[in-house]
Amino acid sequence: MNSLTRKTRFAMIAALLLTVAFAACACSDAKAGMGTITRVVDVTIDQVQLDQGGSFSTSGTFGPYDRLLDEVTRIEIHDGFLRYTGFKTQPDGSRLPGSFDLSVGAANGMLKVQVTAVRIPGMTLRDALIMRGNRRPESELSQMLLASPTDVDFLEVTAREGVLHMKVRVRVDMG
Protein backbone atom coordinates (compact mmCIF):
# COMPACT_ATOMS: atom_id res chain seq x y z
CA MET A 1 0.00 0.00 0.00
CA ASN A 2 3.02 2.20 -0.08
CA SER A 3 1.80 3.84 -3.26
CA LEU A 4 -1.74 4.50 -2.10
CA THR A 5 -1.28 7.62 -0.09
CA ARG A 6 1.89 8.43 -1.94
CA LYS A 7 -0.16 9.12 -5.08
CA THR A 8 -2.63 11.35 -3.25
CA ARG A 9 0.08 13.08 -1.34
CA PHE A 10 2.13 13.29 -4.54
CA ALA A 11 -0.71 15.22 -6.14
CA MET A 12 -0.98 17.50 -3.13
CA ILE A 13 2.77 17.97 -2.82
CA ALA A 14 3.04 18.54 -6.58
CA ALA A 15 0.43 21.26 -6.21
CA LEU A 16 2.43 22.81 -3.41
CA LEU A 17 5.64 22.64 -5.39
CA LEU A 18 3.94 24.20 -8.41
CA THR A 19 2.62 26.90 -6.15
CA VAL A 20 6.01 27.59 -4.63
CA ALA A 21 7.63 27.57 -8.09
CA PHE A 22 5.01 30.02 -9.35
CA ALA A 23 5.60 32.28 -6.38
CA ALA A 24 9.36 32.09 -6.87
CA CYS A 25 9.02 33.02 -10.54
CA ALA A 26 6.72 35.88 -9.70
CA CYS A 27 9.23 37.11 -7.14
CA SER A 28 12.45 36.47 -9.04
CA ASP A 29 12.81 40.06 -10.17
CA ALA A 30 11.78 41.52 -6.84
CA LYS A 31 14.33 43.29 -4.73
CA ALA A 32 14.91 42.59 -1.04
CA GLY A 33 12.66 44.49 1.29
CA MET A 34 9.67 44.43 -1.05
CA GLY A 35 7.39 43.01 1.64
CA THR A 36 5.06 40.08 1.20
CA ILE A 37 3.85 38.84 -2.16
CA THR A 38 0.64 36.81 -2.23
CA ARG A 39 -0.65 34.73 -5.14
CA VAL A 40 -3.62 32.39 -5.52
CA VAL A 41 -2.96 29.41 -7.75
CA ASP A 42 -5.48 26.96 -9.22
CA VAL A 43 -4.28 23.39 -9.75
CA THR A 44 -6.45 20.89 -11.61
CA ILE A 45 -5.68 17.18 -12.00
CA ASP A 46 -8.08 15.16 -14.13
CA GLN A 47 -8.60 11.40 -14.27
CA VAL A 48 -6.62 11.10 -17.52
CA GLN A 49 -3.59 12.82 -15.98
CA LEU A 50 -3.85 10.64 -12.90
CA ASP A 51 -4.09 7.50 -15.06
CA GLN A 52 -1.02 8.57 -17.04
CA GLY A 53 0.96 8.51 -13.80
CA GLY A 54 1.55 4.80 -14.43
CA SER A 55 2.07 2.25 -11.71
CA PHE A 56 1.14 3.25 -8.20
CA SER A 57 3.44 0.70 -6.56
CA THR A 58 6.47 2.15 -4.81
CA SER A 59 9.09 1.09 -2.36
CA GLY A 60 9.32 2.75 1.02
CA THR A 61 6.55 4.18 3.13
CA PHE A 62 4.75 7.47 2.86
CA GLY A 63 1.81 8.70 4.84
CA PRO A 64 -0.53 7.28 7.44
CA TYR A 65 -2.53 5.03 5.08
CA ASP A 66 0.40 3.17 3.52
CA ARG A 67 -0.44 -0.22 4.98
CA LEU A 68 -4.11 -0.37 3.98
CA LEU A 69 -3.30 -1.88 0.59
CA ASP A 70 -0.02 -3.48 -0.46
CA GLU A 71 -0.48 -2.51 -4.09
CA VAL A 72 -2.65 0.24 -5.53
CA THR A 73 -3.69 -0.43 -9.11
CA ARG A 74 -6.02 2.52 -9.69
CA ILE A 75 -7.09 5.82 -8.18
CA GLU A 76 -10.46 7.18 -9.30
CA ILE A 77 -11.73 10.72 -8.74
CA HIS A 78 -15.38 10.80 -7.64
CA ASP A 79 -17.64 13.51 -6.19
CA GLY A 80 -16.03 14.44 -2.87
CA PHE A 81 -13.56 11.57 -2.64
CA LEU A 82 -10.78 9.55 -4.25
CA ARG A 83 -11.22 5.77 -4.49
CA TYR A 84 -8.12 3.63 -4.23
CA THR A 85 -8.30 0.04 -5.49
CA GLY A 86 -5.67 -2.63 -5.31
CA PHE A 87 -4.58 -5.70 -3.39
CA LYS A 88 -3.91 -6.64 0.21
CA THR A 89 -1.59 -9.55 1.00
CA GLN A 90 -3.06 -11.89 3.59
CA PRO A 91 -1.07 -13.72 6.30
CA ASP A 92 -1.22 -16.92 4.20
CA GLY A 93 0.44 -15.09 1.27
CA SER A 94 -2.67 -14.80 -0.88
CA ARG A 95 -3.58 -11.44 -2.41
CA LEU A 96 -7.16 -10.24 -2.12
CA PRO A 97 -8.67 -7.25 -3.91
CA GLY A 98 -9.73 -4.26 -1.83
CA SER A 99 -10.49 -0.57 -1.96
CA PHE A 100 -11.12 2.44 0.20
CA ASP A 101 -12.45 5.97 -0.24
CA LEU A 102 -10.51 9.04 0.86
CA SER A 103 -12.53 12.24 1.22
CA VAL A 104 -10.71 15.47 0.34
CA GLY A 105 -11.36 19.07 1.24
CA ALA A 106 -9.98 22.19 2.83
CA ALA A 107 -10.86 23.98 6.06
CA ASN A 108 -9.15 26.83 7.86
CA GLY A 109 -6.36 26.85 5.28
CA MET A 110 -5.52 23.18 5.88
CA LEU A 111 -5.84 20.15 3.66
CA LYS A 112 -8.43 17.74 5.08
CA VAL A 113 -8.40 14.05 4.14
CA GLN A 114 -10.13 11.12 5.77
CA VAL A 115 -10.91 7.49 4.97
CA THR A 116 -14.70 7.33 4.78
CA ALA A 117 -15.28 3.81 3.43
CA VAL A 118 -13.18 0.65 3.40
CA ARG A 119 -13.67 -2.58 1.47
CA ILE A 120 -10.53 -4.47 2.47
CA PRO A 121 -10.75 -8.01 3.91
CA GLY A 122 -10.36 -7.90 7.68
CA MET A 123 -10.60 -4.09 8.02
CA THR A 124 -13.32 -1.70 9.10
CA LEU A 125 -13.43 2.06 9.66
CA ARG A 126 -12.83 1.29 13.35
CA ASP A 127 -9.47 -0.34 12.57
CA ALA A 128 -6.73 1.35 14.65
CA LEU A 129 -4.62 2.02 11.54
CA ILE A 130 -7.48 3.92 9.87
CA MET A 131 -8.43 5.81 13.01
CA ARG A 132 -4.80 6.92 13.58
CA GLY A 133 -4.43 7.84 9.92
CA ASN A 134 -7.57 9.94 9.96
CA ARG A 135 -6.09 12.01 12.79
CA ARG A 136 -2.56 12.41 11.38
CA PRO A 137 -2.66 13.89 7.85
CA GLU A 138 -3.43 17.43 8.97
CA SER A 139 -0.57 17.51 11.47
CA GLU A 140 1.87 15.88 9.03
CA LEU A 141 1.05 18.38 6.30
CA SER A 142 1.23 21.25 8.79
CA GLN A 143 4.72 20.19 9.81
CA MET A 144 5.81 19.92 6.17
CA LEU A 145 4.50 23.41 5.42
CA LEU A 146 6.16 24.91 8.50
CA ALA A 147 9.51 23.81 7.06
CA SER A 148 8.70 25.65 3.82
CA PRO A 149 9.92 29.23 3.20
CA THR A 150 6.39 30.18 2.15
CA ASP A 151 3.02 30.40 3.85
CA VAL A 152 0.53 28.15 2.06
CA ASP A 153 -3.23 28.06 2.63
CA PHE A 154 -5.55 25.55 1.00
CA LEU A 155 -8.53 27.69 0.08
CA GLU A 156 -10.45 25.00 -1.75
CA VAL A 157 -9.97 21.31 -2.48
CA THR A 158 -12.75 19.60 -4.40
CA ALA A 159 -13.17 16.31 -6.16
CA ARG A 160 -15.82 16.10 -8.86
CA GLU A 161 -16.34 13.16 -11.19
CA GLY A 162 -12.98 12.88 -12.92
CA VAL A 163 -11.39 16.13 -11.69
CA LEU A 164 -9.45 17.10 -8.56
CA HIS A 165 -9.22 20.88 -8.14
CA MET A 166 -7.17 22.80 -5.59
CA LYS A 167 -7.05 26.52 -5.00
CA VAL A 168 -4.00 27.45 -2.94
CA ARG A 169 -2.88 30.84 -1.62
CA VAL A 170 0.87 31.31 -1.29
CA ARG A 171 2.51 34.16 0.60
CA VAL A 172 6.23 34.77 0.21
CA ASP A 173 7.97 37.22 2.55
CA MET A 174 10.54 39.09 0.50
CA GLY A 175 12.17 40.47 3.62
C-alpha positions as CSV (number, residue, x, y, z in Angstrom):
1,M,0.0,0.0,0.0
2,N,3.0,2.2,-0.1
3,S,1.8,3.8,-3.3
4,L,-1.7,4.5,-2.1
5,T,-1.3,7.6,-0.1
6,R,1.9,8.4,-1.9
7,K,-0.2,9.1,-5.1
8,T,-2.6,11.3,-3.2
9,R,0.1,13.1,-1.3
10,F,2.1,13.3,-4.5
11,A,-0.7,15.2,-6.1
12,M,-1.0,17.5,-3.1
13,I,2.8,18.0,-2.8
14,A,3.0,18.5,-6.6
15,A,0.4,21.3,-6.2
16,L,2.4,22.8,-3.4
17,L,5.6,22.6,-5.4
18,L,3.9,24.2,-8.4
19,T,2.6,26.9,-6.2
20,V,6.0,27.6,-4.6
21,A,7.6,27.6,-8.1
22,F,5.0,30.0,-9.4
23,A,5.6,32.3,-6.4
24,A,9.4,32.1,-6.9
25,C,9.0,33.0,-10.5
26,A,6.7,35.9,-9.7
27,C,9.2,37.1,-7.1
28,S,12.4,36.5,-9.0
29,D,12.8,40.1,-10.2
30,A,11.8,41.5,-6.8
31,K,14.3,43.3,-4.7
32,A,14.9,42.6,-1.0
33,G,12.7,44.5,1.3
34,M,9.7,44.4,-1.1
35,G,7.4,43.0,1.6
36,T,5.1,40.1,1.2
37,I,3.8,38.8,-2.2
38,T,0.6,36.8,-2.2
39,R,-0.7,34.7,-5.1
40,V,-3.6,32.4,-5.5
41,V,-3.0,29.4,-7.8
42,D,-5.5,27.0,-9.2
43,V,-4.3,23.4,-9.8
44,T,-6.4,20.9,-11.6
45,I,-5.7,17.2,-12.0
46,D,-8.1,15.2,-14.1
47,Q,-8.6,11.4,-14.3
48,V,-6.6,11.1,-17.5
49,Q,-3.6,12.8,-16.0
50,L,-3.8,10.6,-12.9
51,D,-4.1,7.5,-15.1
52,Q,-1.0,8.6,-17.0
53,G,1.0,8.5,-13.8
54,G,1.5,4.8,-14.4
55,S,2.1,2.2,-11.7
56,F,1.1,3.3,-8.2
57,S,3.4,0.7,-6.6
58,T,6.5,2.1,-4.8
59,S,9.1,1.1,-2.4
60,G,9.3,2.7,1.0
61,T,6.6,4.2,3.1
62,F,4.8,7.5,2.9
63,G,1.8,8.7,4.8
64,P,-0.5,7.3,7.4
65,Y,-2.5,5.0,5.1
66,D,0.4,3.2,3.5
67,R,-0.4,-0.2,5.0
68,L,-4.1,-0.4,4.0
69,L,-3.3,-1.9,0.6
70,D,0.0,-3.5,-0.5
71,E,-0.5,-2.5,-4.1
72,V,-2.7,0.2,-5.5
73,T,-3.7,-0.4,-9.1
74,R,-6.0,2.5,-9.7
75,I,-7.1,5.8,-8.2
76,E,-10.5,7.2,-9.3
77,I,-11.7,10.7,-8.7
78,H,-15.4,10.8,-7.6
79,D,-17.6,13.5,-6.2
80,G,-16.0,14.4,-2.9
81,F,-13.6,11.6,-2.6
82,L,-10.8,9.5,-4.2
83,R,-11.2,5.8,-4.5
84,Y,-8.1,3.6,-4.2
85,T,-8.3,0.0,-5.5
86,G,-5.7,-2.6,-5.3
87,F,-4.6,-5.7,-3.4
88,K,-3.9,-6.6,0.2
89,T,-1.6,-9.6,1.0
90,Q,-3.1,-11.9,3.6
91,P,-1.1,-13.7,6.3
92,D,-1.2,-16.9,4.2
93,G,0.4,-15.1,1.3
94,S,-2.7,-14.8,-0.9
95,R,-3.6,-11.4,-2.4
96,L,-7.2,-10.2,-2.1
97,P,-8.7,-7.2,-3.9
98,G,-9.7,-4.3,-1.8
99,S,-10.5,-0.6,-2.0
100,F,-11.1,2.4,0.2
101,D,-12.4,6.0,-0.2
102,L,-10.5,9.0,0.9
103,S,-12.5,12.2,1.2
104,V,-10.7,15.5,0.3
105,G,-11.4,19.1,1.2
106,A,-10.0,22.2,2.8
107,A,-10.9,24.0,6.1
108,N,-9.1,26.8,7.9
109,G,-6.4,26.8,5.3
110,M,-5.5,23.2,5.9
111,L,-5.8,20.1,3.7
112,K,-8.4,17.7,5.1
113,V,-8.4,14.1,4.1
114,Q,-10.1,11.1,5.8
115,V,-10.9,7.5,5.0
116,T,-14.7,7.3,4.8
117,A,-15.3,3.8,3.4
118,V,-13.2,0.7,3.4
119,R,-13.7,-2.6,1.5
120,I,-10.5,-4.5,2.5
121,P,-10.8,-8.0,3.9
122,G,-10.4,-7.9,7.7
123,M,-10.6,-4.1,8.0
124,T,-13.3,-1.7,9.1
125,L,-13.4,2.1,9.7
126,R,-12.8,1.3,13.4
127,D,-9.5,-0.3,12.6
128,A,-6.7,1.4,14.6
129,L,-4.6,2.0,11.5
130,I,-7.5,3.9,9.9
131,M,-8.4,5.8,13.0
132,R,-4.8,6.9,13.6
133,G,-4.4,7.8,9.9
134,N,-7.6,9.9,10.0
135,R,-6.1,12.0,12.8
136,R,-2.6,12.4,11.4
137,P,-2.7,13.9,7.9
138,E,-3.4,17.4,9.0
139,S,-0.6,17.5,11.5
140,E,1.9,15.9,9.0
141,L,1.0,18.4,6.3
142,S,1.2,21.3,8.8
143,Q,4.7,20.2,9.8
144,M,5.8,19.9,6.2
145,L,4.5,23.4,5.4
146,L,6.2,24.9,8.5
147,A,9.5,23.8,7.1
148,S,8.7,25.7,3.8
149,P,9.9,29.2,3.2
150,T,6.4,30.2,2.1
151,D,3.0,30.4,3.9
152,V,0.5,28.1,2.1
153,D,-3.2,28.1,2.6
154,F,-5.6,25.5,1.0
155,L,-8.5,27.7,0.1
156,E,-10.5,25.0,-1.7
157,V,-10.0,21.3,-2.5
158,T,-12.8,19.6,-4.4
159,A,-13.2,16.3,-6.2
160,R,-15.8,16.1,-8.9
161,E,-16.3,13.2,-11.2
162,G,-13.0,12.9,-12.9
163,V,-11.4,16.1,-11.7
164,L,-9.5,17.1,-8.6
165,H,-9.2,20.9,-8.1
166,M,-7.2,22.8,-5.6
167,K,-7.0,26.5,-5.0
168,V,-4.0,27.5,-2.9
169,R,-2.9,30.8,-1.6
170,V,0.9,31.3,-1.3
171,R,2.5,34.2,0.6
172,V,6.2,34.8,0.2
173,D,8.0,37.2,2.5
174,M,10.5,39.1,0.5
175,G,12.2,40.5,3.6
